[in-house]
Amino acid sequence: MTHNPTQPRAYITAPTQAAAALAAALAAAAAALAAAGFLVTPATAAETVDADDLVAVVAEDMDAARAADAVVTLPGAEGLPEGVYAALYAVPVVTLAEVLGGAA
């Protein structure tokens, strides 16, 4: 898919351990961001056992976070690596309420 440069990109991060419990929250966050005009990339929800698979998933998520116009955190995700990594590349890290309120 080609990215429209006028459409801001949002990467959603959430705690992996709560991925199943947060599935509805992730879907709602993605829908709200898409309705606000964002191209949304959620964190990869993967039950990886193999270390190589885990490294590949983390690398993809970090690339997506770095390429985003904003990293959006759900509750419990404020200190996750994606946000820290994105901040190193000057990507704003915000809560869902902040980005939907126009603070991003």
Backbone torsions as a table, in degrees:
resi	resn	phi	psi	omega
1	MET	NA	134.3	178.3
2	THR	-85.1	135.3	-179.5
3	HIS	-84.1	129.3	173.5
4	ASN	-77.9	116.7	-174.7
5	PRO	-63.7	-15.0	177.3
6	THR	-89.8	-7.6	180.0
7	GLN	-96.3	116.5	-179.1
8	PRO	-67.5	147.2	-179.7
9	ARG	-103.3	131.8	177.6
10	ALA	-121.2	133.6	175.2
11	TYR	-109.1	125.4	-179.6
12	ILE	-99.3	128.4	176.8
13	THR	-119.0	141.7	-179.6
14	ALA	-147.2	157.6	179.0
15	PRO	-61.0	128.4	-178.0
16	THR	-64.3	-38.6	-178.2
17	GLN	-61.1	-24.4	-179.0
18	ALA	-105.6	18.4	-174.0
19	ALA	-56.2	-44.7	-179.2
20	ALA	-66.0	-43.8	-179.8
21	ALA	-67.5	-29.4	-178.2
22	LEU	-93.8	4.6	-176.8
23	ALA	-55.2	-44.4	179.7
24	ALA	-66.7	-40.2	179.2
25	ALA	-65.9	-40.0	177.6
26	LEU	-63.7	-44.0	179.5
27	ALA	-63.6	-41.6	179.4
28	ALA	-66.5	-41.1	178.7
29	ALA	-64.0	-44.4	179.4
30	ALA	-62.4	-41.7	179.6
31	ALA	-65.4	-42.1	180.0
32	ALA	-64.9	-41.8	179.1
33	LEU	-67.6	-41.3	178.2
34	ALA	-63.0	-40.3	178.3
35	ALA	-65.0	-27.7	178.2
36	ALA	-84.1	1.4	175.4
37	GLY	99.7	10.1	-179.6
38	PHE	-90.2	146.9	166.5
39	LEU	-87.1	117.5	-169.0
40	VAL	-104.2	133.6	171.7
41	THR	-125.0	112.5	177.4
42	PRO	-85.5	159.1	174.0
43	ALA	-58.9	149.7	179.6
44	THR	-72.9	123.8	175.3
45	ALA	-95.6	96.6	-176.0
46	ALA	-130.0	134.7	174.4
47	GLU	-96.0	78.1	-176.4
48	THR	-89.9	141.0	176.3
49	VAL	-109.7	-38.9	-178.1
50	ASP	-76.0	132.3	-178.2
51	ALA	-61.1	-39.0	179.2
52	ASP	-64.1	-39.7	177.2
53	ASP	-63.7	-41.9	179.7
54	LEU	-62.5	-43.7	178.6
55	VAL	-61.0	-41.3	179.8
56	ALA	-64.9	-42.2	179.1
57	VAL	-64.3	-45.1	179.6
58	VAL	-62.7	-42.2	179.3
59	ALA	-61.6	-42.4	178.0
60	GLU	-63.1	-42.8	179.5
61	ASP	-65.0	-40.9	179.2
62	MET	-64.9	-40.5	177.0
63	ASP	-61.9	-42.3	179.8
64	ALA	-65.8	-40.0	178.8
65	ALA	-64.6	-42.9	-179.5
66	ARG	-66.3	-33.7	-177.7
67	ALA	-82.5	-10.7	-176.4
68	ALA	-75.5	159.8	172.3
69	ASP	-85.6	-20.8	175.1
70	ALA	-156.8	141.9	171.4
71	VAL	-101.5	122.8	-176.5
72	VAL	-104.5	123.5	-178.6
73	THR	-100.6	138.4	170.1
74	LEU	-93.9	163.1	-178.3
75	PRO	-51.8	132.5	-179.3
76	GLY	92.8	-6.5	-176.5
77	ALA	-106.5	5.3	-173.6
78	GLU	-59.1	-32.7	-177.7
79	GLY	-105.8	13.5	-178.3
80	LEU	-70.2	157.3	-176.2
81	PRO	-56.9	-34.2	-178.1
82	GLU	-58.1	-43.8	179.8
83	GLY	-67.0	-41.6	178.5
84	VAL	-63.8	-46.1	-179.7
85	TYR	-62.6	-45.5	-179.9
86	ALA	-61.6	-41.4	-179.9
87	ALA	-61.0	-33.3	177.0
88	LEU	-62.5	-26.1	178.8
89	TYR	-101.6	17.9	178.0
90	ALA	62.0	28.1	174.0
91	VAL	-87.7	124.6	179.6
92	PRO	-60.2	138.8	176.6
93	VAL	-114.3	117.4	-172.9
94	VAL	-135.5	162.5	173.2
95	THR	-83.2	165.6	178.4
96	LEU	-60.1	-42.6	179.6
97	ALA	-60.9	-40.0	179.8
98	GLU	-64.9	-46.0	-176.7
99	VAL	-69.9	-36.6	179.1
100	LEU	-74.7	-22.4	177.0
101	GLY	-85.7	-2.9	177.1
102	GLY	94.0	13.0	-177.7
103	ALA	-86.1	-4.0	-177.0
104	ALA	-89.1	NA	NA
